Amino acid sequence: MEFDPSGVGVANGRYFGMPFSNDGCPVVLISVPWDATVSYSEGTAGGPEAIIGASVQVDLYDEHYPSSPELKIGTDEAEIDMEDGAGRIKVVDYIKAINTESREKAKKIIDCLAEGRELDKELRGLQEEVNQASAAVNYLTEQVCAGYLSQGKVPGVVGGEHSVTFGAVKAAAASLPEGRRLGVLQFDAHADLRVAYEGFEHSHASIMFNILSKIDNIGHLTQVGIRDFCADEHDSIKREGRISAFTDAGIEEAMAEGKTWKEICREIVETLPEDVYISFDIDGLDPSLCPNTGTPVPGGLSFQKAVYLLREVASQRHIVGFDLCEVAPGENEWDANVGARLLHKMALFAIFASR
Ligand SMILES: [Mn+2]
């Protein structure tokens, strides 16, 4: 059956119901259903499936790009060998399985710390196991992304909690020619610069600290929309010369005093080197657009403001990869609907607008 981009979407387990082989797709979306270190409320591991479900309703036409419906967007279906020669399993299913296991362990640790108690030997052991599982997820994500990058494709990771960004950025940074440095544009309510959070080395709250400290060629980190951060994080933003923060309050104040969003977007883009990775934590948006996300904070960007900035960045920089994280499905499809539309714009701009 021919795929009709203007027709009614048919659910086939793939993003936007697109049936194409990944060979013919310039952009491939990779589901990473991982949320073991989420502290506040769980559910983002269900993000990829919910977004796939909502994505069939997204109209693939964008008024800025008349040929937008022709963009072929792939869905990753990479497999790995199971231990003990038990056959092959899709990476996404493997991650889903170790997430269920790790969440149980992480919950015990988080509960203990929440009661103000120290971790005993057993819990420290569990903590180490969660850290190892996180490292495995990072490694798998990196490998899958690296595979698509080596084929000249743009990988787009769909989380999961924000820690899933690590492997994707590592692969993007490693794919650059010698001497080039990667810029990271982060949409987020939080700075995510904590050294570790609740004892988890690969915590969602530490993702940008980990990227800056553990990946070699990161040239700059530009944060947009942040409005909930601790004093230590504020210090690191000022101290670390590689971070520019466009806080939510700062943006709103500048606009109240007459600056336009276009001018602010230009300032944001100017902080970034030629090669850019975009990490979009859905909580960077106004929480009415993502009411079920793990750690919602009032304020935040409107959908169109975010899309405008995404298009500006893509048209002036080269987009190496991107992700969308922290979308948690609620009782209805709303969060996933917003996520699917945002994901479509990122995929579209990475191919049609990117330099
Ligand atoms: Mn985040």
Residues whose N, C-alpha, C, O or C-beta is under 5 A from the ligand:
A	BS01	MN	H162 D188 H190 D192 H204 D281
